Amino acid sequence: MKYGPWEPRIASDWQARPFDIHGLSGSRMANHSRPLSPHLQVYRPQLTTVLSITHRGTGLVLSAGLVAFVAWLLAAAAGPAALDSANAFFVSIPGRLLLAGLSFSFFYHLCNGIRHLVWDTGHWLEIPAVYASGWSVVAASIILTVAAWAVAWGLVGGAA
């Protein structure tokens, strides 16, 4: 007895049917000479793939940056000695590299988020526009990061 997708089935119906109800174990799928699905090693990375992975990575970096910001706030709340230690880290070379990475991550995530909002309106979905907007996101992120650091460097006078 066959049932529609909306009708209940009883246990005896399931036991009477073979395991392969869709015919997937037939000779068509038994050929093991080729992979079941393409893998990363088969395809050359496309710009859209790289930008998507970068968007996810910058989201993770921003989350880690929030942890660093909370640590700095806790140092500020702990007193002047702890705050001086935290500030000493952030003006060191590793600290500045961390802050530069965080600022690039922020601007990239912001620009790519705006790009996705434009896509949600149904615009820029043609392949040439997708690539043009992708390169624009990369360029805008770099320009905004450099501009933010130039402004910050000018505000602190370039002091180490």
GUKOLRO-491832 format. One record per atom (N, C-alpha, C): chain; x, y, z; atom name; residue number from 1. Coordinates in nm, 3 decimals, padded with zeros to 5 digits. Layout:
residues N
{r 'A',{X,Y,Z},'CA',NUM} ...
end
This chain:
residues 160
{r 'A',{00.085,-00.118,00.000},'N',1} {r 'A',{00.000,00.000,00.000},'CA',1} {r 'A',{00.089,00.123,00.000},'C',1} {r 'A',{00.062,00.215,-00.092},'N',2} {r 'A',{00.141,00.337,-00.102},'CA',2} {r 'A',{00.065,00.451,-00.036},'C',2} {r 'A',{00.141,00.534,00.031},'N',3} {r 'A',{00.085,00.650,00.100},'CA',3} {r 'A',{00.138,00.778,00.037},'C',3} {r 'A',{00.062,00.884,00.048},'N',4} {r 'A',{00.110,01.015,00.007},'CA',4} {r 'A',{00.201,01.071,00.114},'C',4} {r 'A',{00.271,01.177,00.087},'N',5} {r 'A',{00.365,01.234,00.184},'CA',5} {r 'A',{00.296,01.287,00.309},'C',5} {r 'A',{00.167,01.314,00.301},'N',6} {r 'A',{00.094,01.369,00.415},'CA',6} {r 'A',{00.028,01.263,00.500},'C',6} {r 'A',{00.027,01.137,00.452},'N',7} {r 'A',{-00.042,01.032,00.525},'CA',7} {r 'A',{00.055,00.956,00.616},'C',7} {r 'A',{00.008,00.915,00.732},'N',8} {r 'A',{00.096,00.841,00.824},'CA',8} {r 'A',{00.127,00.703,00.771},'C',8} {r 'A',{00.242,00.653,00.808},'N',9} {r 'A',{00.281,00.518,00.770},'CA',9} {r 'A',{00.289,00.434,00.897},'C',9} {r 'A',{00.273,00.308,00.880},'N',10} {r 'A',{00.284,00.220,00.996},'CA',10} {r 'A',{00.417,00.146,00.987},'C',10} {r 'A',{00.461,00.092,01.099},'N',11} {r 'A',{00.592,00.030,01.106},'CA',11} {r 'A',{00.607,-00.084,01.007},'C',11} {r 'A',{00.502,-00.160,00.984},'N',12} {r 'A',{00.514,-00.275,00.894},'CA',12} {r 'A',{00.543,-00.229,00.751},'C',12} {r 'A',{00.496,-00.111,00.710},'N',13} {r 'A',{00.527,-00.060,00.578},'CA',13} {r 'A',{00.676,-00.032,00.564},'C',13} {r 'A',{00.737,00.022,00.668},'N',14} {r 'A',{00.879,00.053,00.662},'CA',14} {r 'A',{00.962,-00.075,00.660},'C',14} {r 'A',{00.920,-00.176,00.732},'N',15} {r 'A',{00.995,-00.300,00.735},'CA',15} {r 'A',{00.983,-00.376,00.603},'C',15} {r 'A',{00.872,-00.359,00.534},'N',16} {r 'A',{00.851,-00.432,00.411},'CA',16} {r 'A',{00.929,-00.370,00.295},'C',16} {r 'A',{00.963,-00.244,00.304},'N',17} {r 'A',{01.032,-00.177,00.195},'CA',17} {r 'A',{01.182,-00.204,00.204},'C',17} {r 'A',{01.248,-00.214,00.093},'N',18} {r 'A',{01.394,-00.227,00.098},'CA',18} {r 'A',{01.456,-00.096,00.146},'C',18} {r 'A',{01.579,-00.105,00.194},'N',19} {r 'A',{01.647,00.012,00.245},'CA',19} {r 'A',{01.664,00.119,00.139},'C',19} {r 'A',{01.693,00.079,00.019},'N',20} {r 'A',{01.720,00.172,-00.090},'CA',20} {r 'A',{01.590,00.209,-00.159},'C',20} {r 'A',{01.518,00.307,-00.104},'N',21} {r 'A',{01.388,00.341,-00.160},'CA',21} {r 'A',{01.399,00.431,-00.282},'C',21} {r 'A',{01.514,00.493,-00.305},'N',22} {r 'A',{01.529,00.583,-00.418},'CA',22} {r 'A',{01.618,00.526,-00.528},'C',22} {r 'A',{01.663,00.404,-00.514},'N',23} {r 'A',{01.745,00.344,-00.618},'CA',23} {r 'A',{01.886,00.399,-00.624},'C',23} {r 'A',{01.939,00.448,-00.511},'N',24} {r 'A',{02.072,00.509,-00.513},'CA',24} {r 'A',{02.185,00.407,-00.508},'C',24} {r 'A',{02.156,00.284,-00.468},'N',25} {r 'A',{02.265,00.186,-00.459},'CA',25} {r 'A',{02.276,00.104,-00.586},'C',25} {r 'A',{02.208,00.143,-00.691},'N',26} {r 'A',{02.215,00.071,-00.817},'CA',26} {r 'A',{02.348,00.090,-00.886},'C',26} {r 'A',{02.360,00.042,-01.006},'N',27} {r 'A',{02.486,00.047,-01.077},'CA',27} {r 'A',{02.530,00.190,-01.107},'C',27} {r 'A',{02.435,00.280,-01.112},'N',28} {r 'A',{02.468,00.419,-01.141},'CA',28} {r 'A',{02.559,00.479,-01.033},'C',28} {r 'A',{02.536,00.453,-00.907},'N',29} {r 'A',{02.616,00.507,-00.798},'CA',29} {r 'A',{02.727,00.412,-00.755},'C',29} {r 'A',{02.728,00.292,-00.806},'N',30} {r 'A',{02.829,00.194,-00.764},'CA',30} {r 'A',{02.963,00.219,-00.831},'C',30} {r 'A',{02.969,00.306,-00.930},'N',31} {r 'A',{03.093,00.338,-00.999},'CA',31} {r 'A',{03.179,00.424,-00.907},'C',31} {r 'A',{03.286,00.367,-00.852},'N',32} {r 'A',{03.371,00.439,-00.758},'CA',32} {r 'A',{03.494,00.500,-00.825},'C',32} {r 'A',{03.495,00.504,-00.957},'N',33} {r 'A',{03.612,00.558,-01.026},'CA',33} {r 'A',{03.615,00.710,-01.026},'C',33} {r 'A',{03.507,00.775,-00.988},'N',34} {r 'A',{03.504,00.921,-00.981},'CA',34} {r 'A',{03.447,00.965,-00.848},'C',34} {r 'A',{03.483,01.084,-00.803},'N',35} {r 'A',{03.433,01.129,-00.673},'CA',35} {r 'A',{03.283,01.158,-00.679},'C',35} {r 'A',{03.219,01.150,-00.563},'N',36} {r 'A',{03.076,01.178,-00.557},'CA',36} {r 'A',{03.046,01.325,-00.578},'C',36} {r 'A',{03.137,01.412,-00.535},'N',37} {r 'A',{03.116,01.556,-00.556},'CA',37} {r 'A',{03.252,01.622,-00.575},'C',37} {r 'A',{03.255,01.734,-00.644},'N',38} {r 'A',{03.383,01.803,-00.665},'CA',38} {r 'A',{03.441,01.851,-00.532},'C',38} {r 'A',{03.569,01.858,-00.526},'N',39} {r 'A',{03.638,01.902,-00.406},'CA',39} {r 'A',{03.714,02.031,-00.435},'C',39} {r 'A',{03.764,02.095,-00.332},'N',40} {r 'A',{03.834,02.222,-00.347},'CA',40} {r 'A',{03.955,02.211,-00.440},'C',40} {r 'A',{04.015,02.093,-00.446},'N',41} {r 'A',{04.134,02.077,-00.529},'CA',41} {r 'A',{04.101,02.072,-00.678},'C',41} {r 'A',{03.974,02.055,-00.712},'N',42} {r 'A',{03.935,02.043,-00.852},'CA',42} {r 'A',{03.921,02.180,-00.917},'C',42} {r 'A',{03.873,02.277,-00.842},'N',43} {r 'A',{03.841,02.408,-00.899},'CA',43} {r 'A',{03.944,02.513,-00.860},'C',43} {r 'A',{03.965,02.608,-00.952},'N',44} {r 'A',{04.048,02.725,-00.923},'CA',44} {r 'A',{03.962,02.822,-00.843},'C',44} {r 'A',{04.013,02.878,-00.733},'N',45} {r 'A',{03.930,02.969,-00.652},'CA',45} {r 'A',{03.884,03.090,-00.733},'C',45} {r 'A',{03.759,03.121,-00.725},'N',46} {r 'A',{03.701,03.236,-00.792},'CA',46} {r 'A',{03.702,03.354,-00.696},'C',46} {r 'A',{03.692,03.474,-00.749},'N',47} {r 'A',{03.689,03.594,-00.665},'CA',47} {r 'A',{03.574,03.587,-00.565},'C',47} {r 'A',{03.459,03.542,-00.611},'N',48} {r 'A',{03.343,03.536,-00.521},'CA',48} {r 'A',{03.366,03.439,-00.406},'C',48} {r 'A',{03.434,03.330,-00.433},'N',49} {r 'A',{03.465,03.233,-00.327},'CA',49} {r 'A',{03.560,03.293,-00.225},'C',49} {r 'A',{03.664,03.356,-00.274},'N',50} {r 'A',{03.765,03.416,-00.185},'CA',50} {r 'A',{03.701,03.526,-00.100},'C',50} {r 'A',{03.616,03.610,-00.162},'N',51} {r 'A',{03.552,03.718,-00.088},'CA',51} {r 'A',{03.454,03.663,00.017},'C',51} {r 'A',{03.384,03.557,-00.015},'N',52} {r 'A',{03.292,03.497,00.080},'CA',52} {r 'A',{03.367,03.440,00.201},'C',52} {r 'A',{03.476,03.369,00.174},'N',53} {r 'A',{03.556,03.313,00.284},'CA',53} {r 'A',{03.618,03.426,00.366},'C',53} {r 'A',{03.664,03.532,00.298},'N',54} {r 'A',{03.722,03.646,00.369},'CA',54} {r 'A',{03.617,03.715,00.456},'C',54} {r 'A',{03.495,03.724,00.407},'N',55} {r 'A',{03.388,03.785,00.487},'CA',55} {r 'A',{03.366,03.707,00.616},'C',55} {r 'A',{03.364,03.577,00.606},'N',56} {r 'A',{03.347,03.494,00.726},'CA',56} {r 'A',{03.468,03.507,00.819},'C',56} {r 'A',{03.588,03.510,00.759},'N',57} {r 'A',{03.709,03.525,00.840},'CA',57} {r 'A',{03.715,03.659,00.912},'C',57} {r 'A',{03.675,03.766,00.843},'N',58} {r 'A',{03.676,03.897,00.908},'CA',58} {r 'A',{03.572,03.904,01.020},'C',58} {r 'A',{03.464,03.831,01.005},'N',59} {r 'A',{03.367,03.824,01.114},'CA',59} {r 'A',{03.427,03.759,01.237},'C',59} {r 'A',{03.506,03.654,01.216},'N',60} {r 'A',{03.574,03.588,01.328},'CA',60} {r 'A',{03.679,03.680,01.390},'C',60} {r 'A',{03.753,03.752,01.306},'N',61} {r 'A',{03.855,03.845,01.357},'CA',61} {r 'A',{03.788,03.955,01.440},'C',61} {r 'A',{03.674,04.004,01.393},'N',62} {r 'A',{03.603,04.108,01.469},'CA',62} {r 'A',{03.555,04.055,01.604},'C',62} {r 'A',{03.514,03.929,01.609},'N',63} {r 'A',{03.475,03.870,01.736},'CA',63} {r 'A',{03.593,03.861,01.831},'C',63} {r 'A',{03.708,03.821,01.779},'N',64} {r 'A',{03.829,03.817,01.862},'CA',64} {r 'A',{03.869,03.958,01.905},'C',64} {r 'A',{03.851,04.056,01.818},'N',65} {r 'A',{03.881,04.194,01.853},'CA',65} {r 'A',{03.793,04.245,01.964},'C',65} {r 'A',{03.670,04.199,01.968},'N',66} {r 'A',{03.581,04.238,02.077},'CA',66} {r 'A',{03.634,04.185,02.210},'C',66} {r 'A',{03.690,04.066,02.208},'N',67} {r 'A',{03.751,04.010,02.330},'CA',67} {r 'A',{03.869,04.097,02.373},'C',67} {r 'A',{03.951,04.140,02.278},'N',68} {r 'A',{04.064,04.228,02.310},'CA',68} {r 'A',{04.016,04.362,02.365},'C',68} {r 'A',{03.907,04.414,02.309},'N',69} {r 'A',{03.852,04.540,02.357},'CA',69} {r 'A',{03.799,04.526,02.500},'C',69} {r 'A',{03.734,04.416,02.529},'N',70} {r 'A',{03.685,04.392,02.666},'CA',70} {r 'A',{03.802,04.378,02.761},'C',70} {r 'A',{03.910,04.313,02.717},'N',71} {r 'A',{04.029,04.302,02.802},'CA',71} {r 'A',{04.087,04.440,02.830},'C',71} {r 'A',{04.089,04.527,02.730},'N',72} {r 'A',{04.137,04.664,02.751},'CA',72} {r 'A',{04.046,04.740,02.848},'C',72} {r 'A',{03.915,04.722,02.834},'N',73} {r 'A',{03.822,04.787,02.928},'CA',73} {r 'A',{03.842,04.736,03.071},'C',73} {r 'A',{03.864,04.607,03.086},'N',74} {r 'A',{03.890,04.551,03.219},'CA',74} {r 'A',{04.020,04.607,03.276},'C',74} {r 'A',{04.121,04.625,03.191},'N',75} {r 'A',{04.247,04.684,03.238},'CA',75} {r 'A',{04.224,04.829,03.280},'C',75} {r 'A',{04.141,04.902,03.206},'N',76} {r 'A',{04.111,05.040,03.242},'CA',76} {r 'A',{04.037,05.046,03.375},'C',76} {r 'A',{03.949,04.949,03.398},'N',77} {r 'A',{03.875,04.946,03.524},'CA',77} {r 'A',{03.961,04.901,03.640},'C',77} {r 'A',{04.066,04.826,03.611},'N',78} {r 'A',{04.152,04.773,03.718},'CA',78} {r 'A',{04.245,04.879,03.775},'C',78} {r 'A',{04.272,04.983,03.700},'N',79} {r 'A',{04.358,05.089,03.753},'CA',79} {r 'A',{04.463,05.134,03.655},'C',79} {r 'A',{04.537,05.238,03.693},'N',80} {r 'A',{04.636,05.296,03.601},'CA',80} {r 'A',{04.748,05.201,03.561},'C',80} {r 'A',{04.794,05.117,03.652},'N',81} {r 'A',{04.905,05.026,03.619},'CA',81} {r 'A',{04.862,04.924,03.513},'C',81} {r 'A',{04.744,04.866,03.531},'N',82} {r 'A',{04.695,04.769,03.434},'CA',82} {r 'A',{04.667,04.836,03.299},'C',82} {r 'A',{04.613,04.957,03.302},'N',83} {r 'A',{04.586,05.029,03.178},'CA',83} {r 'A',{04.716,05.063,03.106},'C',83} {r 'A',{04.818,05.102,03.179},'N',84} {r 'A',{04.948,05.131,03.117},'CA',84} {r 'A',{05.005,05.006,03.051},'C',84} {r 'A',{04.990,04.890,03.115},'N',85} {r 'A',{05.037,04.764,03.055},'CA',85} {r 'A',{04.961,04.732,02.927},'C',85} {r 'A',{04.830,04.750,02.930},'N',86} {r 'A',{04.748,04.723,02.810},'CA',86} {r 'A',{04.785,04.820,02.699},'C',86} {r 'A',{04.800,04.947,02.733},'N',87} {r 'A',{04.836,05.046,02.632},'CA',87} {r 'A',{04.975,05.020,02.575},'C',87} {r 'A',{05.065,04.972,02.660},'N',88} {r 'A',{05.199,04.939,02.611},'CA',88} {r 'A',{05.193,04.829,02.506},'C',88} {r 'A',{05.103,04.734,02.526},'N',89} {r 'A',{05.089,04.629,02.424},'CA',89} {r 'A',{05.035,04.686,02.294},'C',89} {r 'A',{04.932,04.769,02.303},'N',90} {r 'A',{04.867,04.817,02.181},'CA',90} {r 'A',{04.953,04.917,02.102},'C',90} {r 'A',{05.055,04.976,02.162},'N',91} {r 'A',{05.144,05.063,02.086},'CA',91} {r 'A',{05.269,04.989,02.040},'C',91} {r 'A',{05.284,04.862,02.081},'N',92} {r 'A',{05.397,04.783,02.032},'CA',92} {r 'A',{05.368,04.738,01.889},'C',92} {r 'A',{05.470,04.682,01.823},'N',93} {r 'A',{05.453,04.636,01.684},'CA',93} {r 'A',{05.344,04.527,01.675},'C',93} {r 'A',{05.346,04.422,01.759},'N',94} {r 'A',{05.239,04.323,01.749},'CA',94} {r 'A',{05.101,04.384,01.778},'C',94} {r 'A',{05.095,04.476,01.871},'N',95} {r 'A',{04.968,04.540,01.903},'CA',95} {r 'A',{04.916,04.623,01.787},'C',95} {r 'A',{05.006,04.695,01.721},'N',96} {r 'A',{04.964,04.774,01.606},'CA',96} {r 'A',{04.923,04.686,01.488},'C',96} {r 'A',{04.991,04.574,01.471},'N',97} {r 'A',{04.950,04.480,01.366},'CA',97} {r 'A',{04.811,04.424,01.396},'C',97} {r 'A',{04.787,04.396,01.523},'N',98} {r 'A',{04.654,04.348,01.563},'CA',98} {r 'A',{04.549,04.454,01.534},'C',98} {r 'A',{04.576,04.577,01.571},'N',99} {r 'A',{04.481,04.685,01.546},'CA',99} {r 'A',{04.462,04.712,01.396},'C',99} {r 'A',{04.569,04.700,01.319},'N',100} {r 'A',{04.557,04.718,01.173},'CA',100} {r 'A',{04.470,04.608,01.113},'C',100} {r 'A',{04.492,04.485,01.158},'N',101} {r 'A',{04.409,04.374,01.111},'CA',101} {r 'A',{04.264,04.390,01.151},'C',101} {r 'A',{04.242,04.439,01.272},'N',102} {r 'A',{04.105,04.464,01.317},'CA',102} {r 'A',{04.038,04.575,01.236},'C',102} {r 'A',{04.112,04.680,01.207},'N',103} {r 'A',{04.052,04.790,01.131},'CA',103} {r 'A',{04.023,04.747,00.988},'C',103} {r 'A',{04.115,04.670,00.925},'N',104} {r 'A',{04.085,04.620,00.792},'CA',104} {r 'A',{03.963,04.527,00.796},'C',104} {r 'A',{03.958,04.441,00.896},'N',105} {r 'A',{03.844,04.350,00.908},'CA',105} {r 'A',{03.714,04.426,00.923},'C',105} {r 'A',{03.718,04.532,01.002},'N',106} {r 'A',{03.598,04.613,01.020},'CA',106} {r 'A',{03.553,04.675,00.888},'C',106} {r 'A',{03.645,04.739,00.817},'N',107} {r 'A',{03.608,04.807,00.693},'CA',107} {r 'A',{03.568,04.707,00.584},'C',107} {r 'A',{03.636,04.594,00.577},'N',108} {r 'A',{03.598,04.492,00.477},'CA',108} {r 'A',{03.459,04.439,00.506},'C',108} {r 'A',{03.435,04.404,00.632},'N',109} {r 'A',{03.304,04.349,00.670},'CA',109} {r 'A',{03.194,04.452,00.645},'C',109} {r 'A',{03.222,04.579,00.673},'N',110} {r 'A',{03.125,04.685,00.649},'CA',110} {r 'A',{03.096,04.700,00.499},'C',110} {r 'A',{03.200,04.711,00.419},'N',111} {r 'A',{03.181,04.731,00.275},'CA',111} {r 'A',{03.114,04.610,00.210},'C',111} {r 'A',{03.154,04.491,00.249},'N',112} {r 'A',{03.093,04.371,00.192},'CA',112} {r 'A',{02.949,04.355,00.239},'C',112} {r 'A',{02.920,04.398,00.361},'N',113} {r 'A',{02.782,04.395,00.409},'CA',113} {r 'A',{02.694,04.489,00.329},'C',113} {r 'A',{02.746,04.606,00.295},'N',114} {r 'A',{02.672,04.701,00.211},'CA',114} {r 'A',{02.649,04.640,00.073},'C',114} {r 'A',{02.750,04.572,00.023},'N',115} {r 'A',{02.737,04.503,-00.107},'CA',115} {r 'A',{02.625,04.400,-00.103},'C',115} {r 'A',{02.618,04.325,00.005},'N',116} {r 'A',{02.512,04.225,00.019},'CA',116} {r 'A',{02.375,04.291,00.032},'C',116} {r 'A',{02.369,04.404,00.099},'N',117} {r 'A',{02.241,04.476,00.107},'CA',117} {r 'A',{02.195,04.522,-00.031},'C',117} {r 'A',{02.289,04.566,-00.113},'N',118} {r 'A',{02.253,04.605,-00.251},'CA',118} {r 'A',{02.204,04.482,-00.328},'C',118} {r 'A',{02.270,04.367,-00.308},'N',119} {r 'A',{02.225,04.245,-00.373},'CA',119} {r 'A',{02.082,04.210,-00.329},'C',119} {r 'A',{02.052,04.234,-00.202},'N',120} {r 'A',{01.917,04.203,-00.152},'CA',120} {r 'A',{01.809,04.285,-00.222},'C',120} {r 'A',{01.847,04.398,-00.279},'N',121} {r 'A',{01.750,04.479,-00.353},'CA',121} {r 'A',{01.734,04.430,-00.497},'C',121} {r 'A',{01.815,04.333,-00.537},'N',122} {r 'A',{01.807,04.279,-00.672},'CA',122} {r 'A',{01.899,04.345,-00.771},'C',122} {r 'A',{01.991,04.427,-00.724},'N',123} {r 'A',{02.084,04.497,-00.812},'CA',123} {r 'A',{02.222,04.431,-00.806},'C',123} {r 'A',{02.303,04.455,-00.908},'N',124} {r 'A',{02.441,04.408,-00.918},'CA',124} {r 'A',{02.452,04.256,-00.913},'C',124} {r 'A',{02.356,04.186,-00.965},'N',125} {r 'A',{02.359,04.040,-00.961},'CA',125} {r 'A',{02.414,03.977,-01.088},'C',125} {r 'A',{02.440,04.057,-01.191},'N',126} {r 'A',{02.501,04.004,-01.312},'CA',126} {r 'A',{02.649,03.980,-01.284},'C',126} {r 'A',{02.707,03.883,-01.353},'N',127} {r 'A',{02.845,03.844,-01.326},'CA',127} {r 'A',{02.944,03.960,-01.335},'C',127} {r 'A',{02.941,04.044,-01.439},'N',128} {r 'A',{03.037,04.156,-01.441},'CA',128} {r 'A',{03.019,04.250,-01.322},'C',128} {r 'A',{02.895,04.275,-01.283},'N',129} {r 'A',{02.870,04.363,-01.169},'CA',129} {r 'A',{02.915,04.299,-01.038},'C',129} {r 'A',{02.900,04.168,-01.027},'N',130} {r 'A',{02.945,04.097,-00.907},'CA',130} {r 'A',{03.096,04.111,-00.891},'C',130} {r 'A',{03.169,04.093,-01.001},'N',131} {r 'A',{03.315,04.106,-00.996},'CA',131} {r 'A',{03.358,04.250,-00.972},'C',131} {r 'A',{03.290,04.345,-01.037},'N',132} {r 'A',{03.325,04.486,-01.017},'CA',132} {r 'A',{03.300,04.529,-00.873},'C',132} {r 'A',{03.187,04.487,-00.817},'N',133} {r 'A',{03.158,04.524,-00.678},'CA',133} {r 'A',{03.252,04.453,-00.582},'C',133} {r 'A',{03.294,04.331,-00.617},'N',134} {r 'A',{03.390,04.259,-00.532},'CA',134} {r 'A',{03.524,04.330,-00.525},'C',134} {r 'A',{03.576,04.370,-00.641},'N',135} {r 'A',{03.703,04.444,-00.642},'CA',135} {r 'A',{03.686,04.580,-00.576},'C',135} {r 'A',{03.568,04.641,-00.590},'N',136} {r 'A',{03.543,04.769,-00.523},'CA',136} {r 'A',{03.546,04.754,-00.372},'C',136} {r 'A',{03.493,04.644,-00.321},'N',137} {r 'A',{03.496,04.617,-00.177},'CA',137} {r 'A',{03.640,04.605,-00.129},'C',137} {r 'A',{03.721,04.533,-00.203},'N',138} {r 'A',{03.862,04.517,-00.164},'CA',138} {r 'A',{03.933,04.652,-00.165},'C',138} {r 'A',{03.915,04.729,-00.272},'N',139} {r 'A',{03.981,04.861,-00.282},'CA',139} {r 'A',{03.932,04.956,-00.173},'C',139} {r 'A',{03.801,04.961,-00.151},'N',140} {r 'A',{03.746,05.050,-00.049},'CA',140} {r 'A',{03.795,05.011,00.090},'C',140} {r 'A',{03.808,04.884,00.115},'N',141} {r 'A',{03.857,04.838,00.247},'CA',141} {r 'A',{04.000,04.883,00.271},'C',141} {r 'A',{04.083,04.869,00.170},'N',142} {r 'A',{04.222,04.911,00.184},'CA',142} {r 'A',{04.230,05.062,00.200},'C',142} {r 'A',{04.157,05.136,00.117},'N',143} {r 'A',{04.160,05.283,00.124},'CA',143} {r 'A',{04.109,05.332,00.259},'C',143} {r 'A',{03.999,05.276,00.306},'N',144} {r 'A',{03.944,05.319,00.436},'CA',144} {r 'A',{04.037,05.284,00.552},'C',144} {r 'A',{04.102,05.169,00.543},'N',145} {r 'A',{04.197,05.130,00.649},'CA',145} {r 'A',{04.315,05.226,00.653},'C',145} {r 'A',{04.372,05.254,00.537},'N',146} {r 'A',{04.486,05.348,00.530},'CA',146} {r 'A',{04.443,05.486,00.576},'C',146} {r 'A',{04.325,05.532,00.535},'N',147} {r 'A',{04.277,05.665,00.575},'CA',147} {r 'A',{04.255,05.671,00.726},'C',147} {r 'A',{04.196,05.568,00.783},'N',148} {r 'A',{04.173,05.567,00.928},'CA',148} {r 'A',{04.304,05.570,01.004},'C',148} {r 'A',{04.404,05.494,00.955},'N',149} {r 'A',{04.533,05.494,01.022},'CA',149} {r 'A',{04.606,05.626,01.003},'C',149} {r 'A',{04.588,05.690,00.889},'N',150} {r 'A',{04.651,05.821,00.868},'CA',150} {r 'A',{04.590,05.924,00.962},'C',150} {r 'A',{04.460,05.920,00.979},'N',151} {r 'A',{04.395,06.012,01.072},'CA',151} {r 'A',{04.438,05.983,01.216},'C',151} {r 'A',{04.438,05.855,01.253},'N',152} {r 'A',{04.479,05.819,01.389},'CA',152} {r 'A',{04.625,05.855,01.413},'C',152} {r 'A',{04.710,05.831,01.315},'N',153} {r 'A',{04.852,05.864,01.328},'CA',153} {r 'A',{04.871,06.013,01.344},'C',153} {r 'A',{04.791,06.094,01.271},'N',154} {r 'A',{04.799,06.239,01.281},'CA',154} {r 'A',{04.747,06.289,01.416},'C',154} {r 'A',{04.647,06.221,01.471},'N',155} {r 'A',{04.592,06.263,01.600},'CA',155} {r 'A',{04.688,06.238,01.714},'C',155} {r 'A',{04.764,06.127,01.706},'N',156} {r 'A',{04.859,06.099,01.813},'CA',156} {r 'A',{04.998,06.150,01.781},'C',156} {r 'A',{05.015,06.212,01.667},'N',157} {r 'A',{05.143,06.272,01.632},'CA',157} {r 'A',{05.249,06.172,01.593},'C',157} {r 'A',{05.209,06.048,01.561},'N',158} {r 'A',{05.306,05.947,01.521},'CA',158} {r 'A',{05.395,05.900,01.634},'C',158} {r 'A',{05.356,05.928,01.757},'N',159} {r 'A',{05.438,05.886,01.871},'CA',159} {r 'A',{05.427,05.737,01.891},'C',159} {r 'A',{05.538,05.679,01.933},'N',160} {r 'A',{05.539,05.535,01.958},'CA',160} {r 'A',{05.497,05.507,02.095},'C',160} 
end
